[in-house]
Structures are given as C-alpha cells and as structure tokens.
Amino acid sequence: MSPVTNLVGMTPAALEDLAVELGASRYRGRQIATWVYRKGVCDLEAMTDLPKEFRARLAEVAHLSLPAIERATPSQDGSRKLVLRLEDERRVSAVVMPDEGRVTLCVSTQVGCGYACAFCLTGTMGLDRNLTAAEIVGQVLAANALIGPGEERVTHIVFMGMGEPLANYAALADALRVLTDARLGLAYSPRRITVSTVGLVAGIDRLGRDGLRVNLAVSLHAATDEVRSRLMPVNRGWGLEALMAAVRRYPLAPRQRVFFEYVLLDGVNDSPDDARALARLLRGVRAKVNLIPFNDWPGAAFRRPPLPRILAFQGILLEAGVTTTVRWSKGEDIGAACGQLREPAVA
Ligand code: SAH
C-alpha cells in the first residue's frame, strides 16, 4: 500500500479491508467511512473514536485529501462553476445548479476527454488522465462543504462534466458505490444519479450487469450513422445499431427511462427529417429526449439553430409520443454550460 493512498473515495468495503490489513477489526473501517461520508470529516485527528495507535498506523499508509476549490464563479442564472485543483495541480470543473428545490451537481470523470466530438470544447483538449474515485467523490464532498450549513446540499448528481465516465469504469463504479451506499456512504438514491456516455457499448453493458441502478444518459446527437459518425468519431466503432441494442438491454426499474441528449446544430442535425428519424430510432424504447441547443465556444464550427427550428424539432418528437424537453444549459455566461468545460491542465 502506497503512503499516498487517499481514504476519500475508498468504498466502505475497501476501508474495512484496510482496517484488517492494519491489524484492526472491520468495524474500524466502518467508523472511517462514517466520518468521511456521513459526517464529511476529512481529518484523521478529528476521528476521536478511533484508537490513537490505529490512527497513527493509518497515518503511515494513508491520508485524506479533497480537491481544492480554486475558484467558484457565480452565473446570473444561480449556477456556480467550481474549478477544482487536484493533487498534481491539474484542474477539472464541476457545476452546481440549483433549480426548483433541487441542487444538481455536474461532475467530471477525466481531465480532458479522448472522444473528440466535433462540437465539444472539452474534446479539443484530448485526454490527459483519468480521475481517481477519490477525485470523483471529492467533487461532491467539496461542493457540499462549499454550500455550507443551512443551505440546500447537493441532491442530484450528473456525470456530465469533463470526460467520458464509462472510459474510466473502475473509478466510476467505486465512486458510485460510495455515493449510493445508504448506510456508510453518501446515501444518494441511484435514481438521483445520471451517468452520461458517448455510447460505449461495453461500458453500458457493464454498468447494467454491475447492478448500480443509476440513470443512463446517452449522447445521441444524430439518428443516422452517417451524421453521427461525422459528429462523433466513437460511432465509427460502435454504430447506432449496436448502441441501441445496448440501450434496450440496460436494466430499468418500472418507471425509469433512458435519457438521450441531442445537441441541436444549425443545418446539421436539426431538420424535420432528422426529428422524424430520431422518433423512429426511439420507437419502443422508454426514452426521454433532452434537446440541447448548441452552446458556442471560440473557434467552434457550429451554430445554434433559430428558436422556431428548435421548437419545431421538439414538436415533431412530441407528436410522435416521445417525451422531449429543451434543456437550456445553465452557466453559459461563465463557460460552465454543456460542452464548454476546459480548464488549463496546469497553471
Ligand atoms: N462524455 C459524456 C459526458 C459528457 S456530458 C457524454 O458525452 O455523454 C456533456 C454533454 O454536453 C454531452 O451530451 C455532450 O455531447 C454535450 N455537449 C458537448 N458540447 C456541447 C456544446 N457545445 N453545446 C451543447 N452541448 C454540448
């Protein structure tokens, strides 16, 4: 075990194993989990119900560390973009979005992203590295600590920040276990957590098999392979047929649906024919479509369609019986909207 092991992000089961490795009982591991996840305490010295010798032993092999909030930029719409500094000085962002009694946190899973979707600013960075489970869970703990007592804590978590969650599967799964453990973790209902993917078929299957029960969101953005492959290189490996088959296999609870994100790009994927093709593709799928009008960034090769075109697209889907909302992204004025996240890797 390396001396830099971060206890934050370890599953309660792994903390129990660690306690045993250090010659203590599993109960000590559960106590650590309770301090970190239930009480938000990330200081070994403050864990006063742990025997002093055990704490000393623990301090030799492990530490507790949260990403540092370097900046918290408020948007006019009430959301806040957090720039978090990691232990190696790399930076990722998370976005806090209060809305009608909910507080949704959008978290990152990688520094940069390797999937190079044509319309996405993060995609221009390439992949730098995966985040650890500690850094993923740390975003939630850091955001909750920032929100402070009295204010509403994070109620919903969406894995829609920088990176491709399913390309960092092991860390994602550990983070989800910590976030959803009702007794020793952060106790979020899996139904309040949404994992969004470019469409990694093997990852979708694995998420289903592992029984993590979170909501699945698929970044679709086109209803034909021709257009989708142009916008999303990932589609050249896993085309729509394989993707939709994986979606149909994904285990859903009785009223649960799969979310589909569809960024509307002027003159590219926003015609009435595109809308009809999308409705056909989703036939028989328990789906909810979120249309995201394109968010601009400097140097982008796309534009947002005019409002009537957006509403016409939505109208066709509704007419076909597909639940569809237009998601006006939050935090556009502060570079926090969908597809606008890019932090300098090292200052
Ligand atoms: N890699 C995962 C998680 C990122 S979610 C995924 O692709 O699903 C971020 C969402 O914002 C994705 O649906 C992405 O396609 C979308 N997006 C990217 N750039 C955008 C932009 N400029 N305007 C609007 N949405 C964008």
Residues whose N, C-alpha, C, O or C-beta is under 5 A from the ligand:
A	BS01	SAH	F119 C120 L121 F159 M160 G161 G163 E164 P165 S196 T197 V198 S219 E261 V263 I292 P293 F294 N295 C338 G339
